[in-house]
Amino acid sequence: MLIGIGALALLLWEPHIEGRNVHATLFQIYFQDPFLAYAYIASIPFFVGLYQAHKVLGYARQNKVFSPESVKALRTIKYCALVIIGFVAVSVIFMIFEDRDDRPAGVFMRLLITLPSIVVAVAAAMFERRLQHAVEKTLRAA
């Protein structure tokens, strides 16, 4: 929950301190920057994945880890991580068409988002596969 609140606070606070928006009005910040709108739309899979992780932890607390619901939640986390990677890949196209001098910084920021998303996608896929096999075994035994 704290990660979600912190990420939402950063999404709302950061555009106000960005270099080109320091002296801009709220209308200029939020309605004249298409990349900012893209960043807000791209953050939706992050929050969905975070909610699904919260659900998986709830299933663990209730001793329902080996259930189809937890497998479905892990699959959703995997897809959310893959969608985030896709959004980052498309944002590279935005970066190519911009005439800015800070492209290396943009590439680094995109790597900071992509690498953990890859780790989360791989881990979720591995846990999903193992839980799916465990769920199938328990259903066969029953």
Contacts in CASP RR format, 6 or more apart in sequence:
PFRMAT RR
TARGET T0000
AUTHOR 0000-0000-0000
METHOD contacts of the structure
MODEL  1
MLIGIGALALLLWEPHIEGRNVHATLFQIYFQDPFLAYAYIASIPFFVGL
YQAHKVLGYARQNKVFSPESVKALRTIKYCALVIIGFVAVSVIFMIFEDR
DDRPAGVFMRLLITLPSIVVAVAAAMFERRLQHAVEKTLRAA
1 54 0 8 1.000
3 50 0 8 1.000
4 47 0 8 1.000
4 50 0 8 1.000
7 43 0 8 1.000
7 46 0 8 1.000
7 47 0 8 1.000
7 50 0 8 1.000
8 47 0 8 1.000
11 39 0 8 1.000
11 40 0 8 1.000
11 43 0 8 1.000
15 21 0 8 1.000
15 29 0 8 1.000
15 30 0 8 1.000
15 33 0 8 1.000
15 36 0 8 1.000
16 22 0 8 1.000
16 29 0 8 1.000
21 28 0 8 1.000
21 29 0 8 1.000
21 33 0 8 1.000
29 36 0 8 1.000
30 36 0 8 1.000
30 37 0 8 1.000
35 91 0 8 1.000
35 94 0 8 1.000
38 87 0 8 1.000
38 91 0 8 1.000
38 94 0 8 1.000
41 87 0 8 1.000
42 84 0 8 1.000
42 87 0 8 1.000
42 88 0 8 1.000
42 91 0 8 1.000
45 79 0 8 1.000
45 80 0 8 1.000
45 81 0 8 1.000
45 83 0 8 1.000
45 84 0 8 1.000
45 87 0 8 1.000
46 80 0 8 1.000
46 84 0 8 1.000
48 76 0 8 1.000
48 80 0 8 1.000
49 76 0 8 1.000
49 77 0 8 1.000
49 80 0 8 1.000
49 81 0 8 1.000
52 73 0 8 1.000
52 74 0 8 1.000
52 76 0 8 1.000
52 77 0 8 1.000
52 80 0 8 1.000
53 73 0 8 1.000
53 77 0 8 1.000
55 69 0 8 1.000
55 70 0 8 1.000
55 73 0 8 1.000
56 65 0 8 1.000
56 70 0 8 1.000
56 73 0 8 1.000
56 74 0 8 1.000
56 77 0 8 1.000
58 64 0 8 1.000
59 65 0 8 1.000
59 67 0 8 1.000
59 69 0 8 1.000
59 70 0 8 1.000
59 73 0 8 1.000
60 70 0 8 1.000
64 70 0 8 1.000
65 131 0 8 1.000
66 131 0 8 1.000
66 134 0 8 1.000
66 135 0 8 1.000
66 138 0 8 1.000
67 135 0 8 1.000
68 135 0 8 1.000
70 131 0 8 1.000
71 128 0 8 1.000
71 131 0 8 1.000
71 132 0 8 1.000
71 135 0 8 1.000
74 124 0 8 1.000
74 127 0 8 1.000
74 128 0 8 1.000
74 131 0 8 1.000
75 124 0 8 1.000
75 128 0 8 1.000
77 120 0 8 1.000
77 124 0 8 1.000
78 120 0 8 1.000
78 121 0 8 1.000
78 124 0 8 1.000
78 125 0 8 1.000
78 128 0 8 1.000
81 117 0 8 1.000
81 118 0 8 1.000
81 120 0 8 1.000
81 121 0 8 1.000
81 124 0 8 1.000
82 117 0 8 1.000
82 121 0 8 1.000
84 113 0 8 1.000
84 117 0 8 1.000
85 114 0 8 1.000
85 117 0 8 1.000
85 118 0 8 1.000
85 121 0 8 1.000
88 110 0 8 1.000
88 113 0 8 1.000
88 114 0 8 1.000
88 117 0 8 1.000
91 110 0 8 1.000
92 110 0 8 1.000
95 103 0 8 1.000
95 106 0 8 1.000
95 107 0 8 1.000
95 110 0 8 1.000
END
